[in-house]
Amino acid sequence: MTDIDRTLIDGALRGDQGAYKGLMERHRQAIFHIILKIVRDNEAAADLVQETFMKAFSSLATYRSEFKFSTWLYRIGANTAIDHLRKQRMKTLSLDSPQTLDGSGEIEVPDNSYNPEKDLINREQRFSINEAIDSLPEKYRVVIIYRHKDDKSYEEIADALSLPVGTVKARIFRARELLKKKLRPGAR
């Protein structure tokens, strides 16, 4: 944290309105750009900047000085923008009362819960992928299984197989290329 931010935060925590204003002026532009990248709307971004600072100032006492203030503030801004997008996307219908479209009748709400056809396709794809992995040469099959089924890092795989990390990366790349060929429509 910069000395300027530290001084302004201390002042803001004591209730100094000038310190609040100073923090806003120092970080407003950066927060605006972060939010604008997420919401892609200048007017909404400007409103969300204000909301971000309101949230930040109301929880300023919880800020821990071992972290950069700007990073803490950017996270609040990004979360505020993401929450805004989530609220915009929420289009709900009441299932308790009938809904109509321009008085033309009731809206039917589709049941998207279980689709046996989709389930069968997913099972076939999983089987096909597993089959393709099983058909790989041993040195490629092992690294793919470690990486994608066991979710191991390159370093963990290298340690487990006593290989250099570069070799692990090369084998994973080659294995993926072989899998793409095997799983391409019409291949076999």
LUMDRENVEX-401075 format. One record per residue (C-alpha): y negated, z, x. Coordinates in nm, 3 decimals. Example, Ala and Ser with C-alpha at 12.3 -4.5 7.8 and 13.67 -1.06 7.14 Angstrom:
REM LUMDRENVEX-401075
node Y->0.450 | Z->0.780 | X->1.230 $
node Y->0.106 | Z->0.714 | X->1.367 $
This chain:
REM LUMDRENVEX-401075
node Y->0.000 | Z->0.000 | X->0.000 $
node Y->-0.345 | Z->-0.083 | X->0.130 $
node Y->-0.600 | Z->0.190 | X->0.191 $
node Y->-0.825 | Z->0.031 | X->-0.072 $
node Y->-0.550 | Z->0.046 | X->-0.335 $
node Y->-0.465 | Z->0.403 | X->-0.238 $
node Y->-0.830 | Z->0.511 | X->-0.273 $
node Y->-0.866 | Z->0.330 | X->-0.606 $
node Y->-0.541 | Z->0.476 | X->-0.742 $
node Y->-0.645 | Z->0.827 | X->-0.643 $
node Y->-0.980 | Z->0.772 | X->-0.813 $
node Y->-0.818 | Z->0.629 | X->-1.126 $
node Y->-0.582 | Z->0.925 | X->-1.147 $
node Y->-0.890 | Z->1.153 | X->-1.140 $
node Y->-1.035 | Z->0.951 | X->-1.431 $
node Y->-1.287 | Z->0.742 | X->-1.234 $
node Y->-1.357 | Z->0.435 | X->-1.452 $
node Y->-1.495 | Z->0.247 | X->-1.151 $
node Y->-1.160 | Z->0.288 | X->-0.977 $
node Y->-0.980 | Z->0.140 | X->-1.278 $
node Y->-1.221 | Z->-0.152 | X->-1.274 $
node Y->-1.174 | Z->-0.197 | X->-0.899 $
node Y->-0.795 | Z->-0.213 | X->-0.936 $
node Y->-0.830 | Z->-0.469 | X->-1.214 $
node Y->-1.067 | Z->-0.685 | X->-1.014 $
node Y->-0.842 | Z->-0.673 | X->-0.706 $
node Y->-0.525 | Z->-0.774 | X->-0.890 $
node Y->-0.631 | Z->-0.958 | X->-1.207 $
node Y->-0.610 | Z->-1.311 | X->-1.064 $
node Y->-0.263 | Z->-1.262 | X->-0.912 $
node Y->-0.131 | Z->-1.101 | X->-1.232 $
node Y->-0.279 | Z->-1.387 | X->-1.436 $
node Y->-0.097 | Z->-1.648 | X->-1.223 $
node Y->0.235 | Z->-1.463 | X->-1.245 $
node Y->0.210 | Z->-1.433 | X->-1.622 $
node Y->0.087 | Z->-1.792 | X->-1.663 $
node Y->0.393 | Z->-1.922 | X->-1.478 $
node Y->0.611 | Z->-1.742 | X->-1.730 $
node Y->0.431 | Z->-1.806 | X->-2.060 $
node Y->0.255 | Z->-2.137 | X->-1.975 $
node Y->-0.035 | Z->-2.063 | X->-2.207 $
node Y->-0.379 | Z->-1.969 | X->-2.068 $
node Y->-0.491 | Z->-1.776 | X->-2.375 $
node Y->-0.168 | Z->-1.579 | X->-2.405 $
node Y->-0.171 | Z->-1.513 | X->-2.029 $
node Y->-0.524 | Z->-1.371 | X->-2.048 $
node Y->-0.420 | Z->-1.138 | X->-2.331 $
node Y->-0.106 | Z->-1.034 | X->-2.143 $
node Y->-0.308 | Z->-0.952 | X->-1.831 $
node Y->-0.503 | Z->-0.700 | X->-2.037 $
node Y->-0.181 | Z->-0.560 | X->-2.182 $
node Y->-0.034 | Z->-0.536 | X->-1.831 $
node Y->-0.327 | Z->-0.330 | X->-1.706 $
node Y->-0.315 | Z->-0.107 | X->-2.013 $
node Y->0.055 | Z->-0.039 | X->-1.949 $
node Y->-0.003 | Z->0.012 | X->-1.577 $
node Y->-0.293 | Z->0.253 | X->-1.624 $
node Y->-0.109 | Z->0.452 | X->-1.888 $
node Y->0.182 | Z->0.503 | X->-1.648 $
node Y->-0.016 | Z->0.516 | X->-1.324 $
node Y->0.093 | Z->0.875 | X->-1.264 $
node Y->0.455 | Z->0.753 | X->-1.238 $
node Y->0.372 | Z->0.504 | X->-0.960 $
node Y->0.545 | Z->0.602 | X->-0.634 $
node Y->0.336 | Z->0.534 | X->-0.325 $
node Y->0.630 | Z->0.441 | X->-0.104 $
node Y->0.632 | Z->0.104 | X->-0.286 $
node Y->0.356 | Z->-0.156 | X->-0.275 $
node Y->0.121 | Z->-0.113 | X->-0.567 $
node Y->0.091 | Z->-0.488 | X->-0.613 $
node Y->0.469 | Z->-0.527 | X->-0.646 $
node Y->0.483 | Z->-0.248 | X->-0.904 $
node Y->0.198 | Z->-0.410 | X->-1.095 $
node Y->0.352 | Z->-0.760 | X->-1.072 $
node Y->0.676 | Z->-0.629 | X->-1.218 $
node Y->0.490 | Z->-0.478 | X->-1.513 $
node Y->0.311 | Z->-0.812 | X->-1.563 $
node Y->0.631 | Z->-1.015 | X->-1.547 $
node Y->0.810 | Z->-0.780 | X->-1.787 $
node Y->0.515 | Z->-0.793 | X->-2.026 $
node Y->0.527 | Z->-1.175 | X->-2.021 $
node Y->0.903 | Z->-1.181 | X->-2.073 $
node Y->0.874 | Z->-0.936 | X->-2.365 $
node Y->0.607 | Z->-1.162 | X->-2.514 $
node Y->0.839 | Z->-1.464 | X->-2.495 $
node Y->1.126 | Z->-1.267 | X->-2.650 $
node Y->0.906 | Z->-1.163 | X->-2.942 $
node Y->0.797 | Z->-1.522 | X->-2.995 $
node Y->1.156 | Z->-1.646 | X->-3.006 $
node Y->1.266 | Z->-1.386 | X->-3.258 $
node Y->1.287 | Z->-1.563 | X->-3.589 $
node Y->1.476 | Z->-1.351 | X->-3.832 $
node Y->1.577 | Z->-1.385 | X->-4.193 $
node Y->1.646 | Z->-1.100 | X->-4.427 $
node Y->2.001 | Z->-1.110 | X->-4.555 $
node Y->1.909 | Z->-0.863 | X->-4.828 $
node Y->1.685 | Z->-1.100 | X->-5.021 $
node Y->1.734 | Z->-1.472 | X->-5.086 $
node Y->1.517 | Z->-1.703 | X->-4.876 $
node Y->1.386 | Z->-2.037 | X->-4.993 $
node Y->1.248 | Z->-2.344 | X->-4.823 $
node Y->0.939 | Z->-2.462 | X->-5.012 $
node Y->1.096 | Z->-2.343 | X->-5.339 $
node Y->1.377 | Z->-2.596 | X->-5.304 $
node Y->1.662 | Z->-2.347 | X->-5.294 $
node Y->1.824 | Z->-2.077 | X->-5.093 $
node Y->1.884 | Z->-2.099 | X->-4.721 $
node Y->2.241 | Z->-2.065 | X->-4.608 $
node Y->2.285 | Z->-1.862 | X->-4.293 $
node Y->2.561 | Z->-2.014 | X->-4.077 $
node Y->2.842 | Z->-1.800 | X->-3.943 $
node Y->2.860 | Z->-1.870 | X->-3.570 $
node Y->3.087 | Z->-1.582 | X->-3.486 $
node Y->3.424 | Z->-1.741 | X->-3.404 $
node Y->3.492 | Z->-2.104 | X->-3.342 $
node Y->3.862 | Z->-2.174 | X->-3.278 $
node Y->3.790 | Z->-2.523 | X->-3.143 $
node Y->3.539 | Z->-2.388 | X->-2.891 $
node Y->3.783 | Z->-2.112 | X->-2.798 $
node Y->4.059 | Z->-2.368 | X->-2.735 $
node Y->3.829 | Z->-2.585 | X->-2.523 $
node Y->3.722 | Z->-2.280 | X->-2.318 $
node Y->4.086 | Z->-2.180 | X->-2.265 $
node Y->4.178 | Z->-2.533 | X->-2.159 $
node Y->3.885 | Z->-2.546 | X->-1.918 $
node Y->3.980 | Z->-2.209 | X->-1.767 $
node Y->4.339 | Z->-2.331 | X->-1.732 $
node Y->4.220 | Z->-2.657 | X->-1.577 $
node Y->3.992 | Z->-2.475 | X->-1.332 $
node Y->4.266 | Z->-2.230 | X->-1.235 $
node Y->4.508 | Z->-2.517 | X->-1.196 $
node Y->4.258 | Z->-2.701 | X->-0.972 $
node Y->4.201 | Z->-2.388 | X->-0.761 $
node Y->4.577 | Z->-2.337 | X->-0.726 $
node Y->4.617 | Z->-2.693 | X->-0.600 $
node Y->4.366 | Z->-2.644 | X->-0.315 $
node Y->4.492 | Z->-2.610 | X->0.041 $
node Y->4.545 | Z->-2.243 | X->0.130 $
node Y->4.237 | Z->-2.204 | X->0.353 $
node Y->4.008 | Z->-2.333 | X->0.077 $
node Y->4.184 | Z->-2.158 | X->-0.211 $
node Y->4.153 | Z->-1.816 | X->-0.046 $
node Y->3.777 | Z->-1.839 | X->0.016 $
node Y->3.707 | Z->-1.970 | X->-0.337 $
node Y->3.907 | Z->-1.686 | X->-0.492 $
node Y->3.729 | Z->-1.427 | X->-0.276 $
node Y->3.387 | Z->-1.575 | X->-0.353 $
node Y->3.409 | Z->-1.661 | X->-0.724 $
node Y->3.684 | Z->-1.446 | X->-0.870 $
node Y->3.643 | Z->-1.135 | X->-0.656 $
node Y->3.264 | Z->-1.181 | X->-0.620 $
node Y->3.269 | Z->-1.109 | X->-0.245 $
node Y->2.976 | Z->-1.187 | X->-0.015 $
node Y->3.014 | Z->-1.435 | X->0.270 $
node Y->3.013 | Z->-1.144 | X->0.513 $
node Y->3.287 | Z->-0.959 | X->0.324 $
node Y->3.502 | Z->-1.272 | X->0.317 $
node Y->3.444 | Z->-1.330 | X->0.689 $
node Y->3.551 | Z->-0.971 | X->0.763 $
node Y->3.859 | Z->-0.993 | X->0.540 $
node Y->3.975 | Z->-1.320 | X->0.698 $
node Y->3.852 | Z->-1.249 | X->1.053 $
node Y->3.644 | Z->-1.567 | X->1.048 $
node Y->3.283 | Z->-1.643 | X->1.143 $
node Y->3.044 | Z->-1.647 | X->0.844 $
node Y->2.963 | Z->-2.013 | X->0.920 $
node Y->3.328 | Z->-2.108 | X->0.883 $
node Y->3.349 | Z->-1.923 | X->0.552 $
node Y->3.041 | Z->-2.106 | X->0.421 $
node Y->3.180 | Z->-2.442 | X->0.536 $
node Y->3.516 | Z->-2.378 | X->0.370 $
node Y->3.354 | Z->-2.269 | X->0.045 $
node Y->3.138 | Z->-2.582 | X->0.047 $
node Y->3.443 | Z->-2.803 | X->0.112 $
node Y->3.647 | Z->-2.622 | X->-0.153 $
node Y->3.372 | Z->-2.676 | X->-0.411 $
node Y->3.358 | Z->-3.045 | X->-0.324 $
node Y->3.736 | Z->-3.074 | X->-0.369 $
node Y->3.715 | Z->-2.888 | X->-0.702 $
node Y->3.440 | Z->-3.122 | X->-0.826 $
node Y->3.663 | Z->-3.420 | X->-0.751 $
node Y->3.964 | Z->-3.260 | X->-0.918 $
node Y->3.770 | Z->-3.155 | X->-1.229 $
node Y->3.579 | Z->-3.479 | X->-1.274 $
node Y->3.672 | Z->-3.648 | X->-1.605 $
node Y->3.949 | Z->-3.901 | X->-1.547 $
node Y->4.056 | Z->-3.740 | X->-1.219 $
node Y->4.418 | Z->-3.630 | X->-1.159 $
